[in-house]
Amino acid sequence: MLEIVSLTKQFFGLTAVDHVSTRFERGQVSAIIGPNGAGKTTFFNLVAGTHKPSSGRIVFKGRDVTGLRPDHVARLGIARTFQTTHLFDNATVLDNLIVGHRLRTRSGLWDVLVNTQRLQQEERLCRDKAQEALDFVGLSHIANRIAADITQEERKRVAFALALATDPELLLLDEPAGGINPEETVGLAALIRKLVDHGRTVCLIEHKMDMIMRLADKIVVLNNGCKIAEGTPAEIRRDPLVIEAYLGVDHAPV
């Protein structure tokens, strides 16, 4: 689904992502791991269009999307979450999600001024898509709650729902389990697997290695901007470079 070819990003002489090449297959969970400063979030920013690469190519479903604006990338079917979930805290959870499907609507200023039939139809569709996304992530019961009043784990699930409301094929999840407890982490891992079971492809950045080792079909390891390894969880556990750079002896095979 996604092919990365020698992707590089430099910031004022600092190479944050250094000639990284890899592929992410449709219908799988892929993980990007590595120590802090390895280039993981910059890699996501390049794929999502937030940053333009210094060199290299990004190919999504056979189409070169290198350097496209974030809204264009999202319309093609790539959604992205962030380490910190920023919501409109004074609005309801449902109203926050209605924004997501606006990406797919066509109404303009004239439609708003005269309240056209197209605007009314699209508003109903956005509300239906928002409710559908909430149902999927198990948060229907908080649809009308003010976003400022929900828990950290609920905010994580709302971030998933907001991404789903854009009708994506590929989801880029940046530390989806950050800041939540082990029981909640298990629940989010199950939700990620549910996404894949319902036809989505997932790529995530995560530091919780137990979760990654159980969930991922493929792991890509970055260090100092370079790809130092990729493979199945079992292969990554055995890789001496990965053990030295990141996993440590606790994750080495016995």
Secondary structure by P-SEA (a helix, b strand, c coil): cbbbcbbbbbcccccccccccccccccbbbbbbbccccaaaaaaaaaacccccccccccccccccccccaaaaaaabbbbbcccccccccccaaaaaaaaacccccccaaaaaaccaaaaaaaaaaaaaaaaaaaaaccccccccccccccaaaaaaaaaaaaaaacccbbbbccccccccaaaaaaaaaaaaaaaaabbbbbbbbcaaaaaaacccbbbbbccccccccccaaaaaacaaaaacccccccccc
